[in-house]
Amino acid sequence: MDKLLRSHADAITAAAIRAVQPDQAVARALQGREFPGRVLLVAAGKAAWQMARAAHDCLGRRIDRGVVVTKYDHVMGPIANFDCREAGHPVPDENSFSATQAALDLVRDLTPLDTVLFLLSGGGSALFEKPLVSGAELQDVTRRLLACGADIVEINTIRKRLSAVKGGRFAQVCAPAQVFSIVLSDILGDPLDMIASGPACPDASTAAQAQSIAEKYHLDLSDEARALLARETPKTLDNVTTRITGSVRELCGAAERAARELGYTPFLLTDQLCCEAREAGSFLASILKTHAGSEKSLAFIAGGETVVHLTGRGRGGRSQELALAASAGIHGLDGAAVFSVGSDGTDGPTDAAGGYVDGQTLSELTASGLDLFRVLADNDAYNALQATGGLIVTGPTGTNVNDFAAALLRR
């Protein structure tokens, strides 16, 4: 492993994630706002605890009570008057359902003077859920959509129709109270109705689109689920004000600045990356090969969210698979590295945020008795990267604004 390149990858990762922490963003959104009646807080998503703590720091005892639901191992301590819970992601579990019910109980019987401060971040689709079908069917549908490579918009178009809180329905439960929603975006283009499946946003997708997606991926649904897909979701809401804060664009900008400080000339390739993880890794490797003769150090940045088709039973995530797929393309290339990181600090169902490879990785894999193509076929990037020291582990970061990848060429 090229230790200098790895240290640069870690420094760029740390700087990028620091720049998209939600604390200041939540404070800015709340600055100068007046709430005439009671304030109840509901926070859902991978960044829910961090956002809730920031709101508590701003408003203190002005918030009567709150319910916070986030991913396992993401609660960093108690927050006064808040019920902080952890639940399943990316597939909802019984803790998701019970935590969401606690939030629904909190916001019932409010008055027009009351406000629900709704703090939403990526991951909320699994964490904030009350299914209209059986929990087992919802879990099965979620797993199949994730495994077949459906993108997040397609997945959420289905999920919001099978839910009592998605697609604007949570805001309807809160009525006649006002909902002030602060949203940390994890979807390209910041479509409000798709971020965490839009619990407090009118739904722009249609029943026809949902049915088409179900047909496209050959989903085996119960009659009850099919009837729900045919039902339209709320298209207007008159009790919601929303502020979007944080995005993949900010993440990529911070990565560019960090790379420049390390002596690289950075180039933002895209902040709308949306393709197979393996294809993205191969593409970044190809860029490095094209510029291998450069006399100056270069950094190519790409942000977005790739997808993985599950063909095996290994461990990994899209960022790890992206990085590992690049290792063949840069094999033997001096001063070249590719790394990819999920901004929330957890890539797939693993404890790693992402992965790092350089020109030596493929040789290191072979020396460990691992065949790259068999590893990729089994979706086992985690164990392969662990064997080469290529895992990037940050721990939960408290934010969630998609992923970024970088291809470095050091001269």
C-alpha positions in Angstrom: 0.0 0.0 0.0 1.2 3.5 -0.8 1.1 5.0 2.7 1.3 8.7 1.5 -1.7 8.2 -0.9 -3.7 6.5 1.9 -3.0 9.3 4.3 -4.2 11.8 1.6 -7.3 9.8 1.1 -8.0 9.8 4.8 -7.4 13.5 5.1 -9.7 14.3 2.2 -12.4 12.1 3.7 -12.2 13.7 7.1 -12.3 17.2 5.7 -15.3 16.5 3.4 -17.4 14.9 6.2 -16.6 17.8 8.6 -17.9 20.2 6.1 -21.4 18.6 5.9 -22.1 18.2 9.6 -25.7 19.2 10.3 -25.1 21.3 13.5 -24.6 24.7 11.9 -27.1 24.0 9.2 -29.9 23.3 11.8 -28.9 26.4 13.7 -29.2 28.5 10.6 -32.6 27.1 9.8 -33.9 27.9 13.3 -32.4 31.3 13.6 -35.0 34.0 14.1 -38.0 31.6 14.0 -40.8 32.1 16.4 -43.1 29.3 17.6 -46.4 30.5 19.1 -47.5 27.3 20.8 -45.9 24.1 22.0 -43.0 22.6 20.1 -42.7 18.9 19.6 -39.7 17.4 18.0 -39.5 14.3 15.7 -36.2 13.4 14.1 -35.7 10.5 11.8 -32.7 9.3 9.8 -29.0 8.4 10.0 -28.3 12.0 11.1 -31.3 12.3 13.4 -29.4 12.3 16.7 -27.0 15.0 15.6 -29.8 17.1 14.2 -31.9 16.7 17.3 -29.0 17.7 19.6 -28.4 20.8 17.5 -32.1 21.8 17.8 -31.9 21.2 21.5 -28.8 23.4 21.8 -30.7 26.2 19.9 -34.1 25.9 21.6 -33.5 24.2 24.9 -36.6 23.9 27.0 -38.7 25.6 24.3 -39.1 22.0 22.9 -41.6 20.2 25.1 -40.7 16.6 24.1 -39.1 14.7 21.3 -38.7 11.3 19.6 -35.5 10.5 17.8 -35.1 7.4 15.7 -31.8 6.6 14.1 -29.7 3.7 13.0 -28.1 1.2 15.4 -25.0 2.6 17.1 -25.9 6.2 16.1 -27.2 7.5 19.4 -24.3 9.2 21.0 -25.9 9.9 24.4 -29.1 11.1 26.0 -30.8 14.4 25.1 -33.0 15.9 27.8 -36.8 15.3 27.2 -36.1 13.3 24.0 -36.8 9.6 23.6 -33.8 8.5 21.5 -34.2 5.1 19.8 -32.3 3.0 17.3 -33.7 0.8 14.6 -33.0 -1.2 11.4 -31.5 0.1 8.2 -31.6 -0.4 5.3 -34.5 -2.8 6.0 -37.0 -1.7 8.7 -37.5 -3.8 11.7 -39.8 -4.0 14.8 -37.8 -1.2 16.4 -38.5 1.0 13.4 -42.2 0.3 13.7 -42.3 0.9 17.5 -40.2 4.1 17.4 -42.5 5.5 14.6 -45.6 4.7 16.6 -44.0 6.6 19.5 -43.6 9.6 17.2 -47.2 9.3 16.0 -48.5 9.2 19.6 -46.4 12.4 20.3 -48.1 14.5 17.6 -51.7 13.5 18.0 -54.3 16.0 19.3 -52.3 19.1 18.6 -53.7 22.6 18.0 -53.2 25.0 15.1 -50.8 27.0 17.3 -48.5 24.0 18.0 -45.5 23.2 15.8 -43.9 19.8 15.0 -40.2 20.4 14.4 -39.5 17.6 11.9 -35.8 16.8 11.4 -35.2 14.5 8.5 -32.2 12.8 6.9 -31.3 9.9 4.7 -32.1 6.5 6.0 -35.5 7.7 7.2 -37.3 5.5 4.8 -36.3 2.4 6.8 -36.1 4.0 10.2 -39.4 5.9 10.2 -42.0 3.5 9.2 -45.5 2.3 10.0 -46.5 -0.3 7.3 -49.9 -0.6 5.8 -49.0 -4.2 4.9 -47.5 -6.8 7.2 -44.1 -5.9 8.5 -42.7 -9.1 7.0 -44.0 -8.2 3.5 -42.6 -4.7 3.7 -39.2 -6.1 4.7 -39.3 -8.6 1.9 -40.2 -6.0 -0.7 -37.4 -3.7 0.6 -34.8 -6.5 0.4 -35.8 -7.4 -3.1 -35.7 -3.8 -4.4 -32.2 -3.4 -2.8 -30.9 -6.6 -4.3 -32.2 -6.0 -7.9 -30.4 -2.7 -8.3 -33.4 -0.4 -8.2 -32.4 3.2 -7.6 -33.5 5.2 -4.6 -36.3 7.0 -6.4 -37.8 3.8 -7.6 -37.5 2.2 -4.2 -39.1 5.1 -2.4 -41.9 5.4 -5.0 -42.9 1.8 -3.9 -42.3 2.2 -0.1 -44.3 5.4 0.3 -47.4 3.7 -0.9 -47.1 0.8 1.6 -46.7 3.2 4.5 -48.9 5.2 6.9 -46.2 7.9 7.4 -44.5 8.4 4.0 -45.7 10.4 1.0 -47.0 13.3 3.1 -49.0 11.2 5.4 -47.0 12.1 8.6 -47.8 15.8 8.0 -51.5 14.9 7.7 -51.3 13.1 11.1 -49.8 16.3 12.6 -52.6 18.6 11.3 -53.9 21.0 12.4 -50.5 21.8 13.9 -47.8 23.3 11.7 -44.8 21.2 10.6 -41.5 23.0 10.3 -39.2 20.5 8.5 -35.4 20.7 8.2 -34.1 18.2 5.7 -30.6 16.9 5.1 -30.7 15.8 1.5 -29.2 12.4 0.5 -30.8 12.2 -3.0 -29.4 13.7 -6.2 -31.2 16.9 -7.1 -32.8 17.2 -3.6 -36.3 16.0 -4.5 -38.2 16.6 -1.3 -40.8 14.0 -1.9 -38.2 11.3 -2.2 -35.8 12.2 0.7 -36.7 9.5 3.3 -39.8 9.0 1.2 -41.2 12.4 2.0 -43.2 12.0 5.2 -44.0 15.8 5.3 -44.0 16.6 1.6 -46.7 16.3 -1.1 -45.9 13.3 -3.3 -45.1 14.0 -7.0 -45.0 10.4 -8.0 -48.1 8.6 -9.3 -49.8 5.3 -8.8 -49.1 4.5 -12.4 -45.4 4.9 -11.8 -45.4 2.7 -8.7 -47.2 0.0 -10.6 -44.7 0.2 -13.5 -41.8 -0.1 -11.1 -43.4 -3.2 -9.5 -43.8 -4.7 -13.0 -40.2 -3.8 -14.0 -38.7 -5.6 -11.1 -41.2 -8.5 -11.1 -42.2 -7.9 -7.5 -44.3 -10.6 -6.0 -46.9 -8.6 -4.0 -49.9 -9.5 -2.0 -53.4 -8.3 -3.2 -53.3 -5.8 -0.3 -50.0 -4.3 -1.5 -51.1 -4.2 -5.1 -54.3 -2.3 -4.0 -52.1 0.2 -2.1 -49.9 0.8 -5.1 -53.0 1.8 -7.1 -54.0 4.4 -4.5 -52.8 8.0 -4.9 -50.8 9.7 -2.1 -51.4 13.3 -0.9 -50.7 15.8 -3.6 -51.2 19.0 -1.5 -50.3 19.9 2.1 -51.1 23.3 3.7 -49.4 22.9 7.1 -45.7 22.4 6.1 -42.7 24.7 5.8 -39.5 23.1 4.7 -35.8 24.1 4.7 -33.3 21.9 2.8 -29.8 21.9 4.3 -26.7 20.0 3.2 -26.1 18.2 -0.1 -23.7 16.1 -2.0 -22.5 19.2 -3.8 -21.2 20.6 -0.5 -19.5 17.3 0.2 -17.7 17.3 -3.2 -16.7 21.0 -2.8 -15.1 20.2 0.5 -13.3 17.2 -1.0 -12.0 19.5 -3.8 -10.7 22.1 -1.3 -9.0 19.4 0.8 -7.3 17.9 -2.3 -6.0 21.3 -3.4 -4.5 21.9 0.0 -2.6 18.6 -0.3 -1.1 19.8 -3.6 -3.5 18.2 -6.1 -5.2 20.1 -9.0 -8.8 19.0 -8.4 -11.6 18.4 -11.0 -15.2 17.8 -10.1 -16.4 15.2 -12.6 -20.0 15.1 -11.3 -22.2 15.4 -8.3 -24.9 13.4 -10.0 -23.2 10.0 -10.2 -25.8 7.3 -10.6 -24.7 4.0 -12.1 -23.4 0.5 -11.1 -20.7 0.8 -8.4 -18.4 -1.5 -10.4 -18.8 0.7 -13.6 -18.0 3.8 -11.6 -14.8 2.2 -10.2 -13.7 1.1 -13.7 -14.4 4.6 -15.1 -12.3 6.3 -12.4 -9.5 3.9 -13.0 -9.7 4.6 -16.8 -9.4 8.4 -16.0 -6.2 7.7 -14.1 -4.7 5.7 -16.9 -5.5 8.5 -19.4 -3.7 11.0 -17.2 -0.8 8.7 -16.1 1.7 10.9 -18.0 0.7 14.1 -16.1 3.6 16.0 -14.6 1.3 17.4 -11.8 -0.7 15.8 -9.1 -4.4 15.4 -10.0 -7.6 14.6 -8.1 -10.8 13.7 -9.8 -13.9 13.9 -7.6 -17.3 12.3 -8.2 -20.3 12.5 -5.9 -23.7 10.7 -5.9 -25.1 7.3 -5.2 -24.2 4.1 -7.1 -26.1 0.8 -7.0 -25.1 -2.8 -6.6 -26.7 -5.9 -8.1 -26.4 -8.6 -5.5 -25.1 -11.8 -7.1 -23.4 -13.3 -4.0 -23.6 -13.6 -0.3 -20.5 -11.7 0.8 -20.1 -8.6 2.9 -19.8 -5.1 1.5 -21.4 -1.9 0.3 -21.5 0.2 -2.8 -18.5 2.4 -1.9 -16.4 -0.6 -1.1 -17.4 -2.3 -4.3 -16.7 0.8 -6.3 -13.2 1.0 -4.9 -12.4 -2.6 -5.3 -13.6 -2.7 -8.9 -11.0 0.1 -9.7 -8.1 -2.0 -8.5 -7.7 -4.0 -11.7 -7.6 -0.8 -13.9 -4.9 0.8 -11.9 -2.8 -2.3 -11.2 0.9 -1.4 -11.4 0.2 2.3 -11.9 2.6 4.2 -9.7 1.1 7.0 -7.6 -2.5 6.1 -8.4 -5.3 5.5 -5.9 -9.1 5.3 -5.9 -11.3 5.6 -2.8 -15.0 5.9 -2.1 -16.8 6.8 1.1 -20.4 7.0 2.3 -20.8 10.3 4.2 -22.8 8.7 7.0 -19.9 6.4 7.9 -21.6 3.1 7.2 -21.4 1.5 3.8 -24.0 -1.2 3.4 -24.5 -3.5 6.4 -20.9 -3.1 7.5 -18.8 -1.1 10.0 -16.8 0.5 7.2 -17.5 3.8 5.5 -15.9 2.8 2.2 -12.8 1.5 0.6 -9.4 2.4 -0.7 -7.2 0.8 -3.4 -4.0 1.8 -5.2 -1.7 0.3 -7.8 -0.5 -2.3 -5.4 -3.9 -3.6 -4.2 -4.4 -6.3 -6.9 -1.0 -7.9 -6.1 -1.8 -7.8 -2.4 -5.1 -9.5 -3.1 -3.4 -12.2 -5.1 -0.8 -12.7 -2.4 -3.6 -13.3 0.1 -5.1 -16.0 -2.1 -8.0 -13.9 -3.3 -9.3 -13.7 -6.9 -10.7 -10.2 -7.6 -13.4 -11.3 -10.0 -14.6 -14.1 -7.7 -14.7 -11.6 -4.8 -16.8 -9.1 -6.9 -19.1 -11.9 -8.1 -19.7 -12.8 -4.4 -20.1 -9.1 -3.4 -17.4 -9.6 -0.8 -15.5 -6.4 -1.1 -15.4 -5.9 2.7 -13.3 -9.0 3.4 -11.1 -8.4 0.4 -10.3 -4.8 1.4 -9.8 -5.9 5.0 -7.1 -8.3 3.8 -5.3 -5.4 2.0 -5.8 -2.8 4.7 -8.1 -0.9 2.3 -11.2 -0.5 4.5 -12.0 3.1 5.4 -13.6 3.2 8.9 -14.8 6.5 10.3 -17.6 5.3 12.6 -21.0 7.0 12.4 -20.5 10.6 11.3 -23.8 12.2 12.3 -24.5 13.3 8.7 -25.8 11.7 5.4 -25.5 13.5 2.1 -24.7 10.6 -0.4 -21.3 9.3 -1.2 -18.2 10.7 -2.9 -15.3 9.0 -4.7 -11.9 10.3 -5.7 -9.2 9.2 -8.1 -5.8 10.5 -7.1 -2.7 10.8 -9.2 0.4 11.8 -7.1 3.4 13.3 -8.9 
